[in-house]
C-alpha cells in the first residue's frame, strides 16, 4: 500500500496509508478518467488485460476494484469473471464493483452472486461512483474490525459480550458502569429481543457480587401455580408432588443477583411477596413458617408499559418504585442504525464457523434490506435470519431471499409512515439527489470517525493520522457530529 502526505501540527508532514483502488478496463480513456477522478482518495493501480489484473491483485493487494467484465468488447468473452474469482480467492475482503453496459445487467447480477460487492452501469458518473466506493470502503473497514474483534475478544466494539457502536448503546454502557458497583435495584425496559438479559449480566459481572450466582427466571414462562415455588422454594408435603423440600431461586442466588425477566407478568400475590423481600431481604418457602434471610440484588426487566399498568391498577405502585431506582431503557434495533450491519456481520462470522460455511458477505440489496427493515423481533430476529441465510445461501453472498426478506416488506413499512417511497417530482429531483448524497456523506463520515475512535481507544492524534486529517479538522468534525472522544477511552479499560 502506498501513502499520502498529511500535515499534523507539532509533527510536520506525516505519511498516511491510502486504500488501493485497482481499475481494470481495456479502454485507456476510462482508466485515465477514473484514475484522475479518484487519485486524491486512493492509490490508483490500473490494468487492461487479465494477466496484468491478476499480477496487480497479487502484487498491489488492492482494497477495492473496479472491474469491466469484458476486456475485449466481446460479450461472449467475459474475462472479468476469471479475474473476480481469482481476486476473491486471494483476498476475500476485497470489494469488487463490476462496470457494465446497459445490456449486461444479467452478467452483473451473476457477478454479484459470485461475490462482487456491487455493479455500476456505464457511462461513468464520478459522483455516483464515489458514493459506491465510499460505501464499499466503509464496509471493508467494518469487516476488518469484525475480524479483529473475533481475534481479540473484549476489545473494540464489545462491552461485556454486547456488540454495539451506536451512541445510544454507548450511553447505556456508561450507565451500567456507574450502577454496577452499587446495590440498587435496576429496571431494564425495552422491546422483546433487545438484549435485556445481556445488560443484566453485564451489571452483575461488574458488581462486587460477580463471584456469586447470577440466577435468571422468566416470570411469564412459568405457570402461576408453580412460579411461587420456583421463586421461594417449598417444604416437603406443602402441595401434591412436593416429596422433598427444595430451595427456590432466591436462595440459589444468595450473595449474587436474581434477574426477574418479564416482571410485569407477576400476579398481585407474588408482587406482594417480592415487595416484602425488597423491604427486609426475607423470604418464606411455600408451606414453610420460618423466615429465611437472603442477600440478593434484584434486577428486573419487562417489555410491557408499567406506567400504563399502574394506571390500570395491574401493577403495585410501591413495588414499581422499589424496582425502578435506576431505569435502563434499551432502544429497538431499528433505532440503532450503526449497529445493524455490525451485528449482522458478527452473526455471519459466528455461523460461518459453527455451520462450516464460507459466506463472504452481504449483497447490496441484502445490505439495504438489513438497514431499512423495521426488525420487529430486534436482535433475536436478526440473529435468526442471519443463521437461516448462512444455511440457505447457494452463493458466496447473502441475498434478501436467503434471509426470507423481500423489498416489499420494507416498502410496506415505509408506506405505513416511515420513509416515503413516492416518486420525486421532476423539478425536485436535483435537490433530492443532492440531499441524499449529503446525508450519505454525513452518515459515512460519522461512522468512520466513531469506528476509528473506538478502535484506537479515543486517541485523537492516532485517529487524525489514520483518517488523514489534521487535529483541528478532526476536532471540528467531532463537534459537528456531536461525538465525545471520552466515550471511547474506556474501551482500553481492563475488564
N, C-alpha and C positions, 0 to 999 in steps of 0.2 A: 504494500500500500504506500502511495506517495504522500506528500504533505503540503500544507499551505502555510503561509506566514500569518501571524496574528500578533497585534501589539497588546501587551499586557503591562499596565503601569507598574513601575518598580522593577520590571524584569526585562523590559525592552521587547525585541522581536522573538517570538516563540514559534516553533513549528507544531501544527496541529494536524493529526491524520484526517484525510478526506476519504470518504467512501469511493470505491472504484466502480465506475459505470462502463460496462462493455457494450458497445454498439455494433451489431452485426447486420450488415446490409451490403448488397452488391452495387448499390448506386453511390458513387463518390459524393454526389451533391448532398444526399441525405446524411451521410456520415459527417460532412463538414457542417451542415445546418444544425444538427442536433449537438455535435461536439461544441460548436461555438456557443449555442444557447445555454449549455449546462456546464461550461468549463469552470465557472466560478463555484459551482455547487459540488462538483465531483471531479475525481481524477479520471480523465477520459482515456479509454482504450478502444481502438476500432479494429474491425476485421471484415474482409469482404468475401472470404471463402470458408469452407468447412474446416480445412486444415488450420488456417490462421485463427479461426474462432476457438477450436479445441486447444491449440497451443496457448492462446490467451487465457482460457479458463484455468489451465494448469499453472501458467507462469505468473499471471497477474492476480489470480484469486479474486475475481470481481465480487462485489456485494450485490450489484444489480446488473441486469442485462436487458437490453432492447434487442429483440430478435426478429428478423424478417424470415419467414418460413421458407420462402422460395428465393434462393440466391442466384438462380439462373433465369428467372422470369417464366419458367415452365411450370404450370400448376401441377403437372404430373411428377415433377422432381422436387419434392419438399425436403430439401436437405436440412432445414431447420429442426425437424423432429429428431434427427440424429444428434444435432448439437444439444438440443433440450435434454434428451435422455442422458447423454454423457455428462453434461454440466451438472445436472441434479445428482447424478451418482457420485460425482467428485465433491460437490458441496450442496447438501440437502437444504441449507439455509438460503441459498442463492434465490433471489426473486427475479423471475423472468417475465418480462412484458412482451408479448408477441405483437408484432406490427403486421397488419394485413390490409388487403384491398377490400373494397365494398362487397365483392362477390366471394369472399373467402371466410365468411363467418363460421361455416361448418368446420373448417380446419382450425380456426381459432378456438372453438369450443372443444375440439378434440385435443388441442394442446393443453387447455386448462385441465382436462381430465387426466392428462399425463403429468401434471404438476406445475404448469405455468401459473403465475400469480394473476395475470390479467391480460387482456388484449386491447389493442388500440388500432382504430381504423384510419388509414391514410386518407387525405393529406394531413401533414403534421401541423398541430396547433400546440405551440410550446407551453401556453398557459394551462391547457388541459393535461398535457403530458407531465407538466411539473406537479400537478396535484396527484396524479397516479404514482409518480416516482416518490413523492414525499410520503404517501401512504405506504408504499412498499418498503421504503427505508425505515419508517416507524415500526412496521410490523416485524421487519427483520431484527431491529434492535430489541423489540419486545421478546421475540423468540430467544434471542441470546440471553436476555435476563432470566427467562424461564429456565434455560439450561443451567445457568449459574445457580439459580435457586435450588434446582434439583441436586446439583453437585455440592452445594454448601447450605444445607438446611439451617433455618434460623436467621438468615441474612436477607437483605434486600427488601422484598415486598411481604415477607412473612412475619407475623406477630402472633406468637403462641399458637401456631398451626392455623392461623387465619390469614388468608392471602387477600390483600387489598391495597390499592394506592389512591383511592378517591379521598377527597378532603373530608367528606362526612365520616368515613370509617377511621381516618387518622384522628379525628376529634374523639371518636368513641374509644380508640386505643389510649388516648391521653386520659380519658375519664377512668378507664379500667386501671391504669397505673396509679391514679390518685386514690381510688376507693378500695383497691385490693388489700392494702396493708391494714385497713380499719376492719371493724367487726360489724359495720352497719348492714342492715338488710337492703337488698337491691332488687328492684323490679325491672325485668327486661321485657320490653314490649316490641311488637313488630309482627308482620305477616308471617304465615307459616312458611318455613323453608329459608328464612333469612339468616339462620345461624345463631339462634338464641342460646342453645346449649354450648356452643363453642365459646361464646362470650362468658358464660357462667364458669366454664372450665378454666378460662384464662384468668378470671378473678381468683379462683381457688388456687391455681398454680403460683400466682404472685402474692398470695397471702401467707401469714405465719402458720396457717393450717395445712399447707401443701403436703406435709409428710403424713397427714391423716386422710381418711377416705373422702372421696367425692361421690355422693350417692344420688343419682338421678331417679326421679319417678314421674311418670306421665299420669297426672290426675284424671285425664279424660279417657285413658285407655283401660282402666280397671273398673269393673262393676262396683257400684256404690256399696253393696253389702260386703265386699272384700277389701275396699280401699282403706277403711279404718284399721283393719288388722294388718295390712301391708305397711301402713304408716307407723302405727304404735305398738304392733305385736299383740299376742294374745296368750292367755293362760290355758293350761290343759283343761278340756271339758267346757270351755266358755261358749262353744257352739258346736253344732253337729259337724264332725270331722276334725275337730281340734283334739287330736290324740296326744299331742305333746305341746308344752309351752314353746313359744317362738318369739324371738326378738324382732321388732319392726325396723323400718328404715331409719327412724330417728336414733335408735340405739346403735344400729350398724354404723351410722355416720358420726358417732360420738368423737368429739375432738376435731372433726372436719366440717364439711359443708354438705347440706342436703339441698338438692335442686328440685323445686316443685314446679314442673312444667305444666302448662295449661291450668294454672291455679284458679282461673275463672270457672272451671267445671266443678269446683268443690260444692258439696251440699251445705246448707246452713249449719247443720250439726257439726260437720267437720271444720267449717270456718271457725266455729266457736272453739273447738279443740286446738286448732292452730294458733288462734289468738291467745289462748291460755298459755300455751308453750312460750310464745314470744314475750309474755309478761313475766313468767317466773322460771323458764327453762326446765319445766317439769312435765312429764307425761305419765299416763296410766295405760297399761295394757288392757285390751278388751277382756272383760271378766276378772280383771285384777283390782285390788284395793290399795296397794302400796304405791305411792308416788315414786317415780324414778327420775333422778336428776340427770340431765343430759346437756352437754356443752356442744351446741351445734349452731353454725351460722346458716341462715336461710337465704337462698337466692330463689326468687320466683320469676316465672315468665308466663306470658299469655299473648294470644293473638286476638283476644276479644277487647272490646272497649269497656274497661272497668268503670269509667266515669258514667257511661250510659247505664251500666248495671247498677251503679249506686242510685241513680235517679229512679230506676225501676225497682229498687229495693231487692235486687237479686244478689248483691254482694255487700257485706258489712262495711260500714264506713270506718269503724275503728280498726278493723283488720287491714283495710286498704292503706290507711296512713301508717300502720306499723310496717308493712312490707315495702312501702314506697318511699323510704328515706332517700334513696337515690334511684332515679329512673333513667334507664338507658333505652332509648328508642332506636331500633335498627331500621335503616331505610330499606325499602324494597329494592331489588336488583335493578329495576327499570330506572331508578334514580341514581344509579352508580355507574354512569357511562364508562368511566375509565377502568372499571373492574371487570366488565363483561368479557372482553376479549382476553384479558389476563387470566381470568378463571377458566375460560374455555380452553386455552392452550395448556393450562396446568392439568386439567382433566384429560385432555388429549394425550399428553405425555404419560400421565399415570396409567390410562387404559391401554395405550400402545404397549407399555411394559407388561401390564397384567395379562393382556389378551394376546401377546406376541404378534402385534401388528406393526406396520411401518407407515402409518398415515403421516404425510408430510405437513399438512396444514389445512386451512380453510380457503375455498374458492372465494372470489369477490362476492358473488351472490350470497354465499353462506355467511360471510362476514357482515353483509348488510342486514341479513335476517337476524343474526345474533344481536346486532346493535339496535335494531328497530322493533324487534318483537317485545311484547309487554312483559313476558315472564311472570305469569300469574302464580306459578309454583316456585318462583325465585331460584335460589342457588340449587336447591334439591332438584328442581326440574331441569335446570341447565346441566347438572352432572348426569342425570339420567339420559338426557337427549344426546350428550356427547358420547356416553358409553354405547348407546344404541348405534350412533353413527360410526364409531370405531369398528363395531361388529359388522354393520351392514354395508359400509362404503366399498364399492367394487374397484375404485381407482385409488390414486395416491392422494387426492384432495377431497375433503368432505364437501358435499353439495347439500343444499337445503333439504332435498328429499331424503338424504341419509339420516337427517335429524327428525324426519317426519314433520317438517315445517314447509310452508309454501309462502310465496309473496302475497297471496290472497289473504292470509291470516294477518299479516302486517297491515295491508290495505284496509281491512275491516276495522282494525283497531284505530287506525288513523282517521277514518271517516267517522268514527264514533266520538271524536273530539280531541284527538292528539294532533299530529302533523297533517295538514291538509294535503290531499293528493290531486286537487283540482288543477287543471292546466293553467299556466300563467299566460295572461293576455299578451299579444304580440308587443304592444308598446311598453310593457314592463319587463320583458324577458332580459334585456341587458342589465337592468338593475338587479333582477333576481339572481342572475348568474354571478354578478359581482359580489352580492351578499353571500352567496353560497361559498365562493372561493375565500372570502374574508373569514367567514366562520370556520371553514376547513383549516385555514392557516392558523387562526387563533387557537383552535382546539389542538392541532398538532403541536403548536408552539408550547402550549401549557403542558401537554403530556410529556413532551421531550424534556422540558425543564424539570418537571416533577420526578420523572423516572430517573434522570441523571442525578438529581439531588438525593433521591432515595439510595441509589447505588453507591454514591460517594459520601454518604453519611452527612449531608448538608454542607460539605466543604465548598465554599463559594469560589475560591481560586481554581480548584480542580474542575468544578462544573463549568466555569467560564472557559477554561482551557479546552475541555472536551467539546463544548458547543461552539468553539471558535469565535467567541465574543469577548469584549473587554469586561472587566469587573463592573464599571459604571453602567455599561449597556445591560449586563445581566441584572444588576440591581433595579434598573428601570423596568425590565421585563417582569421581574419578580413582583414589583409594586403594581404593575399593570394587571397581572393575573391574580393578585391577592394571595400570593404564596408566602408562607412563613418558613424560612430555612431552618428555624429552630425545631420545627416539627420533625425534621428528618435526621437531626443529630442524634436522637435517641436510638436510631436504628443500629448504632455501634455499641449499645449497652450490652453487657453480658447478662444473658437470661439465666 
